Amino acid sequence: MATAKQDPNLLIYSAPEVTRYYAALDYLTPCERLLFETYLRRGMAILDLGVGGGRTAPFLASLAGRYVGADYAPEMIAACRKKFPQLEFETANAADLSRFASSGFDAVVMAFNALDYAVPDECRLRALQEIHRVLKPEGILIFSSHNPRSIFVRPSWNPKRVRDLAERIAGGDSVLHRPVLWSLAGARVSIAVFQAVARSLTRAVRRLPTRAFWRGQGYLTDPAHGGLKTHVAVPERVANELEGFCFRLLHVLGDDYPRVSRRYVTDWYYYAFSKTQATGEK
Ligand SMILES: C[S@@+](CC[C@H](N)C(=O)[O-])C[C@H]1O[C@@H](n2cnc3c(N)ncnc32)[C@H](O)[C@@H]1O
């Protein structure tokens, strides 16, 4: 098992503020909901690997005949056990699932890019081998992975907050309501566009000089939580790598679903694969 000293990502994920951050999350994205509802069936044995603070646990456990959440950070597992004392959680590195029997799970889920943080390459490849081993024949693997070519950031703002502010300033019925709303909306959209341009420039400066951008696969530093070493790969590379481990691609979907995913915009992609052979030994 990697120690926090050997794996800087583990050190970050073990920090109390990072554990608290993940333990406070309690939603599914539309992309996850669609893939879970499409490929997971009631009564399945599901392994939620890199479970973090248990964001996906309630949904997956409500569906599963057997649910196990696993993470290599003991602090994350402690947070999950506190939040969901009725569910099963184990401390386990994705690269060593020896505590789980072969062909024991119908599905493995690695949400929010957990596989990308299994570094170095050897750890990610070993994890894929282990996932293949613990899956039943035709078992389902759903995970997401960062897109190295995402350099454009879409402008985003919250229209409800603008409407609420306009109502507070001008009142709902006043003649001033519309002019105030339009002025606020115009200002907010301009700020959002400016922010998006600034973030896109920062990303382009960071990513364009990297091998990962041009090759379509490699490592980048994810600025989240102070800087995580992150494996990144374009969908073609992900499909090739997983094929090498006897997985068949079923579905690729941008995390920005229901928006149309764009090669240079979509931050990360979700994948559904199915296991094609009885053993993943290479
Ligand atoms: C970005 S968080 C995602 C948490 C959760 N899946 C979610 O969707 O909210 C990544 C998680 O993967 C875990 N992780 C990273 N590398 C791992 C490994 N090699 N084995 C098991 N867990 C790992 C981290 O501890 C962290 O909790």
The ligand as an SDF file (V2000), in Angstrom:
LIG
                    3D

 27 29  0  0  0  0  0  0  0  0999 V2000
  -11.5740   13.4600   -7.0630 C   0  0  0  0  0  0  0  0  0  0  0  0
  -11.8770   12.3780   -5.7210 S   0  0  0  0  0  0  0  0  0  0  0  0
  -13.4110   11.6600   -6.2140 C   0  0  0  0  0  0  0  0  0  0  0  0
  -14.1950   11.1200   -5.0430 C   0  0  0  0  0  0  0  0  0  0  0  0
  -15.5140   10.4490   -5.3960 C   0  0  0  0  0  0  0  0  0  0  0  0
  -15.3520    9.3660   -6.3600 N   0  0  0  0  0  0  0  0  0  0  0  0
  -16.5220   11.4470   -5.9380 C   0  0  0  0  0  0  0  0  0  0  0  0
  -16.9790   11.2560   -7.0680 O   0  0  0  0  0  0  0  0  0  0  0  0
  -16.8980   12.3900   -5.2150 O   0  0  0  0  0  0  0  0  0  0  0  0
  -10.7340   11.0480   -6.0640 C   0  0  0  0  0  0  0  0  0  0  0  0
  -10.7260    9.9950   -5.0000 C   0  0  0  0  0  0  0  0  0  0  0  0
   -9.9500    8.8980   -5.4700 O   0  0  0  0  0  0  0  0  0  0  0  0
   -9.1530    8.4030   -4.4180 C   0  0  0  0  0  0  0  0  0  0  0  0
   -7.9850    7.7290   -5.0130 N   0  0  0  0  0  0  0  0  0  0  0  0
   -6.9820    8.2640   -5.7360 C   0  0  0  0  0  0  0  0  0  0  0  0
   -6.0930    7.3270   -6.1020 N   0  0  0  0  0  0  0  0  0  0  0  0
   -6.5400    6.1610   -5.5890 C   0  0  0  0  0  0  0  0  0  0  0  0
   -6.0560    4.8230   -5.6230 C   0  0  0  0  0  0  0  0  0  0  0  0
   -4.9160    4.5230   -6.2300 N   0  0  0  0  0  0  0  0  0  0  0  0
   -6.7950    3.8690   -5.0090 N   0  0  0  0  0  0  0  0  0  0  0  0
   -7.9540    4.1680   -4.3700 C   0  0  0  0  0  0  0  0  0  0  0  0
   -8.4480    5.4220   -4.2880 N   0  0  0  0  0  0  0  0  0  0  0  0
   -7.7550    6.4050   -4.9000 C   0  0  0  0  0  0  0  0  0  0  0  0
   -8.7920    9.6380   -3.5940 C   0  0  0  0  0  0  0  0  0  0  0  0
   -8.4250    9.3240   -2.2560 O   0  0  0  0  0  0  0  0  0  0  0  0
  -10.0940   10.4310   -3.6700 C   0  0  0  0  0  0  0  0  0  0  0  0
  -10.9410   10.1430   -2.6060 O   0  0  0  0  0  0  0  0  0  0  0  0
  1  2  1  0
  2  3  1  0
  2 10  1  0
  3  4  1  0
  4  5  1  0
  5  6  1  0
  5  7  1  0
  7  8  2  0
  7  9  1  0
 10 11  1  0
 11 12  1  0
 11 26  1  0
 12 13  1  0
 13 14  1  0
 13 24  1  0
 14 15  1  0
 14 23  1  0
 15 16  2  0
 16 17  1  0
 17 18  1  0
 17 23  2  0
 18 19  1  0
 18 20  2  0
 20 21  1  0
 21 22  2  0
 22 23  1  0
 24 25  1  0
 24 26  1  0
 26 27  1  0
M  CHG  2   2   1   9  -1
M  END
$$$$
